[in-house]
Amino acid sequence: MDNTITPELLARINELARKKRTVSLTQEELAEQKEHYKVYLAAIRGQMTSLLDSIEFVDVEAKK
C-alpha cells in the first residue's frame, strides 16, 4: 500500500465525506472510505515521525 497523500486521494476522501453527510454510503463506499483513511493517517503519522526524528534537543545550561 502506497502511503502517499495525492490530490486524487484527498478529492476522493472529500467526495465520500460530502456524500456521507447528504446521503448514505454503500457498503463498498464505506470500505473504500475506511481504506482511504488508513492511507491518509499512515502518511500523516509518517510525516510526524520524520519531523520528530529530525528534532535535536540542545541543553543550553550544560554548555555553560
PDB file of N, CA, C and O in Angstrom:
ATOM      1  N   MET A   1       0.842  -1.180   0.000  1.00  0.00           N
ATOM      2  CA  MET A   1       0.000   0.000   0.000  1.00  0.00           C
ATOM      3  C   MET A   1       0.881   1.235   0.000  1.00  0.00           C
ATOM      4  O   MET A   1       1.779   1.356   0.833  1.00  0.00           O
ATOM      5  N   ASP A   2       0.640   2.134  -0.906  1.00  0.00           N
ATOM      6  CA  ASP A   2       1.394   3.377  -1.018  1.00  0.00           C
ATOM      7  C   ASP A   2       0.792   4.399  -0.056  1.00  0.00           C
ATOM      8  O   ASP A   2      -0.399   4.700  -0.135  1.00  0.00           O
ATOM      9  N   ASN A   3       1.606   4.930   0.848  1.00  0.00           N
ATOM     10  CA  ASN A   3       1.124   5.881   1.850  1.00  0.00           C
ATOM     11  C   ASN A   3       1.403   7.319   1.433  1.00  0.00           C
ATOM     12  O   ASN A   3       1.915   8.112   2.223  1.00  0.00           O
ATOM     13  N   THR A   4       1.068   7.649   0.198  1.00  0.00           N
ATOM     14  CA  THR A   4       1.266   8.989  -0.304  1.00  0.00           C
ATOM     15  C   THR A   4      -0.077   9.699  -0.396  1.00  0.00           C
ATOM     16  O   THR A   4      -1.055   9.162  -0.918  1.00  0.00           O
ATOM     17  N   ILE A   5      -0.096  10.921   0.128  1.00  0.00           N
ATOM     18  CA  ILE A   5      -1.318  11.721   0.038  1.00  0.00           C
ATOM     19  C   ILE A   5      -1.273  12.459  -1.294  1.00  0.00           C
ATOM     20  O   ILE A   5      -0.485  13.386  -1.479  1.00  0.00           O
ATOM     21  N   THR A   6      -2.117  12.041  -2.204  1.00  0.00           N
ATOM     22  CA  THR A   6      -2.184  12.676  -3.524  1.00  0.00           C
ATOM     23  C   THR A   6      -3.422  13.565  -3.594  1.00  0.00           C
ATOM     24  O   THR A   6      -4.358  13.401  -2.812  1.00  0.00           O
ATOM     25  N   PRO A   7      -3.421  14.502  -4.529  1.00  0.00           N
ATOM     26  CA  PRO A   7      -4.624  15.318  -4.711  1.00  0.00           C
ATOM     27  C   PRO A   7      -5.854  14.467  -5.027  1.00  0.00           C
ATOM     28  O   PRO A   7      -6.965  14.799  -4.614  1.00  0.00           O
ATOM     29  N   GLU A   8      -5.655  13.378  -5.755  1.00  0.00           N
ATOM     30  CA  GLU A   8      -6.765  12.489  -6.092  1.00  0.00           C
ATOM     31  C   GLU A   8      -7.308  11.797  -4.844  1.00  0.00           C
ATOM     32  O   GLU A   8      -8.519  11.642  -4.692  1.00  0.00           O
ATOM     33  N   LEU A   9      -6.407  11.383  -3.955  1.00  0.00           N
ATOM     34  CA  LEU A   9      -6.827  10.745  -2.710  1.00  0.00           C
ATOM     35  C   LEU A   9      -7.641  11.724  -1.864  1.00  0.00           C
ATOM     36  O   LEU A   9      -8.709  11.378  -1.359  1.00  0.00           O
ATOM     37  N   LEU A  10      -7.135  12.937  -1.714  1.00  0.00           N
ATOM     38  CA  LEU A  10      -7.860  13.942  -0.938  1.00  0.00           C
ATOM     39  C   LEU A  10      -9.215  14.258  -1.556  1.00  0.00           C
ATOM     40  O   LEU A  10     -10.208  14.408  -0.844  1.00  0.00           O
ATOM     41  N   ALA A  11      -9.254  14.359  -2.871  1.00  0.00           N
ATOM     42  CA  ALA A  11     -10.516  14.647  -3.551  1.00  0.00           C
ATOM     43  C   ALA A  11     -11.530  13.530  -3.305  1.00  0.00           C
ATOM     44  O   ALA A  11     -12.708  13.796  -3.066  1.00  0.00           O
ATOM     45  N   ARG A  12     -11.068  12.281  -3.366  1.00  0.00           N
ATOM     46  CA  ARG A  12     -11.979  11.155  -3.153  1.00  0.00           C
ATOM     47  C   ARG A  12     -12.440  11.090  -1.698  1.00  0.00           C
ATOM     48  O   ARG A  12     -13.608  10.804  -1.435  1.00  0.00           O
ATOM     49  N   ILE A  13     -11.542  11.350  -0.754  1.00  0.00           N
ATOM     50  CA  ILE A  13     -11.930  11.379   0.657  1.00  0.00           C
ATOM     51  C   ILE A  13     -12.992  12.442   0.874  1.00  0.00           C
ATOM     52  O   ILE A  13     -13.997  12.192   1.540  1.00  0.00           O
ATOM     53  N   ASN A  14     -12.777  13.619   0.318  1.00  0.00           N
ATOM     54  CA  ASN A  14     -13.744  14.711   0.474  1.00  0.00           C
ATOM     55  C   ASN A  14     -15.068  14.393  -0.210  1.00  0.00           C
ATOM     56  O   ASN A  14     -16.138  14.703   0.313  1.00  0.00           O
ATOM     57  N   GLU A  15     -14.988  13.779  -1.370  1.00  0.00           N
ATOM     58  CA  GLU A  15     -16.207  13.403  -2.098  1.00  0.00           C
ATOM     59  C   GLU A  15     -17.051  12.419  -1.282  1.00  0.00           C
ATOM     60  O   GLU A  15     -18.266  12.576  -1.165  1.00  0.00           O
ATOM     61  N   LEU A  16     -16.392  11.411  -0.725  1.00  0.00           N
ATOM     62  CA  LEU A  16     -17.113  10.424   0.086  1.00  0.00           C
ATOM     63  C   LEU A  16     -17.664  11.054   1.365  1.00  0.00           C
ATOM     64  O   LEU A  16     -18.765  10.715   1.798  1.00  0.00           O
ATOM     65  N   ALA A  17     -16.908  11.962   1.964  1.00  0.00           N
ATOM     66  CA  ALA A  17     -17.385  12.629   3.183  1.00  0.00           C
ATOM     67  C   ALA A  17     -18.620  13.480   2.893  1.00  0.00           C
ATOM     68  O   ALA A  17     -19.577  13.474   3.668  1.00  0.00           O
ATOM     69  N   ARG A  18     -18.597  14.213   1.774  1.00  0.00           N
ATOM     70  CA  ARG A  18     -19.765  15.018   1.390  1.00  0.00           C
ATOM     71  C   ARG A  18     -20.977  14.131   1.150  1.00  0.00           C
ATOM     72  O   ARG A  18     -22.086  14.434   1.590  1.00  0.00           O
ATOM     73  N   LYS A  19     -20.746  13.031   0.445  1.00  0.00           N
ATOM     74  CA  LYS A  19     -21.846  12.118   0.150  1.00  0.00           C
ATOM     75  C   LYS A  19     -22.399  11.503   1.431  1.00  0.00           C
ATOM     76  O   LYS A  19     -23.610  11.321   1.563  1.00  0.00           O
ATOM     77  N   LYS A  20     -21.514  11.184   2.372  1.00  0.00           N
ATOM     78  CA  LYS A  20     -21.948  10.583   3.633  1.00  0.00           C
ATOM     79  C   LYS A  20     -22.818  11.561   4.431  1.00  0.00           C
ATOM     80  O   LYS A  20     -23.751  11.143   5.118  1.00  0.00           O
ATOM     81  N   ARG A  21     -22.513  12.861   4.340  1.00  0.00           N
ATOM     82  CA  ARG A  21     -23.306  13.860   5.051  1.00  0.00           C
ATOM     83  C   ARG A  21     -24.674  14.080   4.410  1.00  0.00           C
ATOM     84  O   ARG A  21     -25.641  14.382   5.108  1.00  0.00           O
ATOM     85  N   THR A  22     -24.764  13.932   3.093  1.00  0.00           N
ATOM     86  CA  THR A  22     -26.019  14.220   2.394  1.00  0.00           C
ATOM     87  C   THR A  22     -26.887  12.986   2.203  1.00  0.00           C
ATOM     88  O   THR A  22     -28.094  13.034   2.441  1.00  0.00           O
ATOM     89  N   VAL A  23     -26.296  11.905   1.783  1.00  0.00           N
ATOM     90  CA  VAL A  23     -26.998  10.624   1.623  1.00  0.00           C
ATOM     91  C   VAL A  23     -26.099   9.553   2.215  1.00  0.00           C
ATOM     92  O   VAL A  23     -24.939   9.825   2.526  1.00  0.00           O
ATOM     93  N   SER A  24     -26.600   8.372   2.372  1.00  0.00           N
ATOM     94  CA  SER A  24     -25.757   7.321   2.956  1.00  0.00           C
ATOM     95  C   SER A  24     -24.839   6.717   1.903  1.00  0.00           C
ATOM     96  O   SER A  24     -25.108   6.774   0.703  1.00  0.00           O
ATOM     97  N   LEU A  25     -23.758   6.142   2.385  1.00  0.00           N
ATOM     98  CA  LEU A  25     -22.812   5.462   1.510  1.00  0.00           C
ATOM     99  C   LEU A  25     -23.169   3.984   1.422  1.00  0.00           C
ATOM    100  O   LEU A  25     -23.742   3.409   2.348  1.00  0.00           O
ATOM    101  N   THR A  26     -22.820   3.384   0.293  1.00  0.00           N
ATOM    102  CA  THR A  26     -22.994   1.947   0.148  1.00  0.00           C
ATOM    103  C   THR A  26     -21.919   1.238   0.976  1.00  0.00           C
ATOM    104  O   THR A  26     -20.969   1.871   1.436  1.00  0.00           O
ATOM    105  N   GLN A  27     -22.067  -0.049   1.160  1.00  0.00           N
ATOM    106  CA  GLN A  27     -21.068  -0.823   1.908  1.00  0.00           C
ATOM    107  C   GLN A  27     -19.704  -0.745   1.218  1.00  0.00           C
ATOM    108  O   GLN A  27     -18.672  -0.674   1.886  1.00  0.00           O
ATOM    109  N   GLU A  28     -19.701  -0.758  -0.109  1.00  0.00           N
ATOM    110  CA  GLU A  28     -18.446  -0.662  -0.862  1.00  0.00           C
ATOM    111  C   GLU A  28     -17.790   0.696  -0.643  1.00  0.00           C
ATOM    112  O   GLU A  28     -16.573   0.790  -0.485  1.00  0.00           O
ATOM    113  N   GLU A  29     -18.607   1.743  -0.636  1.00  0.00           N
ATOM    114  CA  GLU A  29     -18.066   3.086  -0.423  1.00  0.00           C
ATOM    115  C   GLU A  29     -17.550   3.253   1.001  1.00  0.00           C
ATOM    116  O   GLU A  29     -16.531   3.909   1.217  1.00  0.00           O
ATOM    117  N   LEU A  30     -18.243   2.665   1.972  1.00  0.00           N
ATOM    118  CA  LEU A  30     -17.762   2.709   3.350  1.00  0.00           C
ATOM    119  C   LEU A  30     -16.410   2.013   3.480  1.00  0.00           C
ATOM    120  O   LEU A  30     -15.514   2.507   4.164  1.00  0.00           O
ATOM    121  N   ALA A  31     -16.271   0.868   2.822  1.00  0.00           N
ATOM    122  CA  ALA A  31     -14.998   0.137   2.850  1.00  0.00           C
ATOM    123  C   ALA A  31     -13.904   0.951   2.160  1.00  0.00           C
ATOM    124  O   ALA A  31     -12.771   1.010   2.638  1.00  0.00           O
ATOM    125  N   GLU A  32     -14.249   1.577   1.035  1.00  0.00           N
ATOM    126  CA  GLU A  32     -13.289   2.421   0.315  1.00  0.00           C
ATOM    127  C   GLU A  32     -12.861   3.595   1.194  1.00  0.00           C
ATOM    128  O   GLU A  32     -11.677   3.923   1.268  1.00  0.00           O
ATOM    129  N   GLN A  33     -13.824   4.221   1.855  1.00  0.00           N
ATOM    130  CA  GLN A  33     -13.526   5.358   2.715  1.00  0.00           C
ATOM    131  C   GLN A  33     -12.583   4.929   3.852  1.00  0.00           C
ATOM    132  O   GLN A  33     -11.633   5.639   4.183  1.00  0.00           O
ATOM    133  N   LYS A  34     -12.856   3.780   4.429  1.00  0.00           N
ATOM    134  CA  LYS A  34     -12.023   3.263   5.513  1.00  0.00           C
ATOM    135  C   LYS A  34     -10.581   3.047   5.043  1.00  0.00           C
ATOM    136  O   LYS A  34      -9.636   3.392   5.751  1.00  0.00           O
ATOM    137  N   GLU A  35     -10.420   2.483   3.860  1.00  0.00           N
ATOM    138  CA  GLU A  35      -9.081   2.249   3.309  1.00  0.00           C
ATOM    139  C   GLU A  35      -8.367   3.570   3.020  1.00  0.00           C
ATOM    140  O   GLU A  35      -7.176   3.711   3.297  1.00  0.00           O
ATOM    141  N   HIS A  36      -9.097   4.529   2.467  1.00  0.00           N
ATOM    142  CA  HIS A  36      -8.500   5.844   2.186  1.00  0.00           C
ATOM    143  C   HIS A  36      -8.047   6.524   3.466  1.00  0.00           C
ATOM    144  O   HIS A  36      -6.985   7.145   3.501  1.00  0.00           O
ATOM    145  N   TYR A  37      -8.856   6.409   4.531  1.00  0.00           N
ATOM    146  CA  TYR A  37      -8.478   6.991   5.816  1.00  0.00           C
ATOM    147  C   TYR A  37      -7.220   6.327   6.367  1.00  0.00           C
ATOM    148  O   TYR A  37      -6.365   7.000   6.943  1.00  0.00           O
ATOM    149  N   LYS A  38      -7.104   5.008   6.193  1.00  0.00           N
ATOM    150  CA  LYS A  38      -5.906   4.297   6.655  1.00  0.00           C
ATOM    151  C   LYS A  38      -4.657   4.848   5.968  1.00  0.00           C
ATOM    152  O   LYS A  38      -3.640   5.094   6.617  1.00  0.00           O
ATOM    153  N   VAL A  39      -4.742   5.039   4.650  1.00  0.00           N
ATOM    154  CA  VAL A  39      -3.614   5.566   3.883  1.00  0.00           C
ATOM    155  C   VAL A  39      -3.287   6.981   4.347  1.00  0.00           C
ATOM    156  O   VAL A  39      -2.123   7.314   4.570  1.00  0.00           O
ATOM    157  N   TYR A  40      -4.314   7.805   4.489  1.00  0.00           N
ATOM    158  CA  TYR A  40      -4.135   9.195   4.894  1.00  0.00           C
ATOM    159  C   TYR A  40      -3.482   9.283   6.274  1.00  0.00           C
ATOM    160  O   TYR A  40      -2.512  10.017   6.460  1.00  0.00           O
ATOM    161  N   LEU A  41      -4.014   8.537   7.233  1.00  0.00           N
ATOM    162  CA  LEU A  41      -3.469   8.584   8.586  1.00  0.00           C
ATOM    163  C   LEU A  41      -2.050   8.020   8.656  1.00  0.00           C
ATOM    164  O   LEU A  41      -1.220   8.538   9.404  1.00  0.00           O
ATOM    165  N   ALA A  42      -1.762   6.977   7.894  1.00  0.00           N
ATOM    166  CA  ALA A  42      -0.405   6.416   7.867  1.00  0.00           C
ATOM    167  C   ALA A  42       0.575   7.450   7.319  1.00  0.00           C
ATOM    168  O   ALA A  42       1.695   7.569   7.818  1.00  0.00           O
ATOM    169  N   ALA A  43       0.163   8.193   6.303  1.00  0.00           N
ATOM    170  CA  ALA A  43       1.031   9.219   5.734  1.00  0.00           C
ATOM    171  C   ALA A  43       1.264  10.344   6.736  1.00  0.00           C
ATOM    172  O   ALA A  43       2.393  10.811   6.887  1.00  0.00           O
ATOM    173  N   ILE A  44       0.217  10.781   7.418  1.00  0.00           N
ATOM    174  CA  ILE A  44       0.359  11.831   8.428  1.00  0.00           C
ATOM    175  C   ILE A  44       1.265  11.358   9.565  1.00  0.00           C
ATOM    176  O   ILE A  44       2.134  12.102  10.021  1.00  0.00           O
ATOM    177  N   ARG A  45       1.065  10.137  10.016  1.00  0.00           N
ATOM    178  CA  ARG A  45       1.919   9.590  11.088  1.00  0.00           C
ATOM    179  C   ARG A  45       3.375   9.522  10.632  1.00  0.00           C
ATOM    180  O   ARG A  45       4.284   9.831  11.402  1.00  0.00           O
ATOM    181  N   GLY A  46       3.596   9.118   9.385  1.00  0.00           N
ATOM    182  CA  GLY A  46       4.951   9.058   8.847  1.00  0.00           C
ATOM    183  C   GLY A  46       5.599  10.431   8.795  1.00  0.00           C
ATOM    184  O   GLY A  46       6.779  10.578   9.113  1.00  0.00           O
ATOM    185  N   GLN A  47       4.833  11.433   8.396  1.00  0.00           N
ATOM    186  CA  GLN A  47       5.356  12.801   8.352  1.00  0.00           C
ATOM    187  C   GLN A  47       5.710  13.289   9.757  1.00  0.00           C
ATOM    188  O   GLN A  47       6.755  13.907   9.960  1.00  0.00           O
ATOM    189  N   MET A  48       4.841  13.010  10.717  1.00  0.00           N
ATOM    190  CA  MET A  48       5.097  13.434  12.095  1.00  0.00           C
ATOM    191  C   MET A  48       6.313  12.716  12.674  1.00  0.00           C
ATOM    192  O   MET A  48       7.132  13.332  13.357  1.00  0.00           O
ATOM    193  N   THR A  49       6.429  11.440  12.409  1.00  0.00           N
ATOM    194  CA  THR A  49       7.578  10.677  12.889  1.00  0.00           C
ATOM    195  C   THR A  49       8.864  11.232  12.300  1.00  0.00           C
ATOM    196  O   THR A  49       9.857  11.400  13.008  1.00  0.00           O
ATOM    197  N   SER A  50       8.844  11.511  11.023  1.00  0.00           N
ATOM    198  CA  SER A  50      10.011  12.082  10.355  1.00  0.00           C
ATOM    199  C   SER A  50      10.379  13.439  10.956  1.00  0.00           C
ATOM    200  O   SER A  50      11.549  13.724  11.208  1.00  0.00           O
ATOM    201  N   LEU A  51       9.371  14.260  11.178  1.00  0.00           N
ATOM    202  CA  LEU A  51       9.606  15.577  11.770  1.00  0.00           C
ATOM    203  C   LEU A  51      10.191  15.448  13.169  1.00  0.00           C
ATOM    204  O   LEU A  51      11.165  16.122  13.507  1.00  0.00           O
ATOM    205  N   LEU A  52       9.595  14.583  13.980  1.00  0.00           N
ATOM    206  CA  LEU A  52      10.086  14.412  15.345  1.00  0.00           C
ATOM    207  C   LEU A  52      11.482  13.801  15.381  1.00  0.00           C
ATOM    208  O   LEU A  52      12.284  14.138  16.252  1.00  0.00           O
ATOM    209  N   ASP A  53      11.776  12.913  14.449  1.00  0.00           N
ATOM    210  CA  ASP A  53      13.111  12.311  14.387  1.00  0.00           C
ATOM    211  C   ASP A  53      14.180  13.331  14.012  1.00  0.00           C
ATOM    212  O   ASP A  53      15.351  13.147  14.343  1.00  0.00           O
ATOM    213  N   SER A  54      13.797  14.394  13.331  1.00  0.00           N
ATOM    214  CA  SER A  54      14.767  15.390  12.901  1.00  0.00           C
ATOM    215  C   SER A  54      15.010  16.473  13.953  1.00  0.00           C
ATOM    216  O   SER A  54      15.873  17.330  13.764  1.00  0.00           O
ATOM    217  N   ILE A  55      14.267  16.446  15.048  1.00  0.00           N
ATOM    218  CA  ILE A  55      14.432  17.444  16.106  1.00  0.00           C
ATOM    219  C   ILE A  55      15.631  17.078  16.967  1.00  0.00           C
ATOM    220  O   ILE A  55      15.790  15.936  17.396  1.00  0.00           O
ATOM    221  N   GLU A  56      16.458  18.067  17.204  1.00  0.00           N
ATOM    222  CA  GLU A  56      17.626  17.858  18.049  1.00  0.00           C
ATOM    223  C   GLU A  56      17.473  18.731  19.284  1.00  0.00           C
ATOM    224  O   GLU A  56      17.289  19.943  19.176  1.00  0.00           O
ATOM    225  N   PHE A  57      17.549  18.121  20.441  1.00  0.00           N
ATOM    226  CA  PHE A  57      17.434  18.855  21.693  1.00  0.00           C
ATOM    227  C   PHE A  57      18.809  19.356  22.106  1.00  0.00           C
ATOM    228  O   PHE A  57      19.799  18.626  22.058  1.00  0.00           O
ATOM    229  N   VAL A  58      18.845  20.601  22.506  1.00  0.00           N
ATOM    230  CA  VAL A  58      20.101  21.209  22.923  1.00  0.00           C
ATOM    231  C   VAL A  58      19.904  21.703  24.359  1.00  0.00           C
ATOM    232  O   VAL A  58      18.973  22.450  24.657  1.00  0.00           O
ATOM    233  N   ASP A  59      20.787  21.273  25.216  1.00  0.00           N
ATOM    234  CA  ASP A  59      20.738  21.702  26.610  1.00  0.00           C
ATOM    235  C   ASP A  59      21.639  22.912  26.769  1.00  0.00           C
ATOM    236  O   ASP A  59      22.859  22.782  26.872  1.00  0.00           O
ATOM    237  N   VAL A  60      21.034  24.082  26.787  1.00  0.00           N
ATOM    238  CA  VAL A  60      21.787  25.333  26.880  1.00  0.00           C
ATOM    239  C   VAL A  60      22.514  25.424  28.218  1.00  0.00           C
ATOM    240  O   VAL A  60      23.635  25.931  28.272  1.00  0.00           O
ATOM    241  N   GLU A  61      21.911  24.952  29.282  1.00  0.00           N
ATOM    242  CA  GLU A  61      22.518  25.022  30.616  1.00  0.00           C
ATOM    243  C   GLU A  61      23.792  24.164  30.710  1.00  0.00           C
ATOM    244  O   GLU A  61      24.721  24.528  31.431  1.00  0.00           O
ATOM    245  N   ALA A  62      23.844  23.065  30.014  1.00  0.00           N
ATOM    246  CA  ALA A  62      25.006  22.175  30.068  1.00  0.00           C
ATOM    247  C   ALA A  62      26.223  22.801  29.391  1.00  0.00           C
ATOM    248  O   ALA A  62      27.349  22.410  29.700  1.00  0.00           O
ATOM    249  N   LYS A  63      26.042  23.745  28.492  1.00  0.00           N
ATOM    250  CA  LYS A  63      27.140  24.358  27.766  1.00  0.00           C
ATOM    251  C   LYS A  63      27.841  25.441  28.585  1.00  0.00           C
ATOM    252  O   LYS A  63      28.940  25.866  28.228  1.00  0.00           O
ATOM    253  N   LYS A  64      27.223  25.890  29.671  1.00  0.00           N
ATOM    254  CA  LYS A  64      27.825  26.972  30.482  1.00  0.00           C
ATOM    255  C   LYS A  64      28.902  26.474  31.388  1.00  0.00           C
ATOM    256  O   LYS A  64      29.498  27.258  32.127  1.00  0.00           O
TER     257      LYS A  64
END
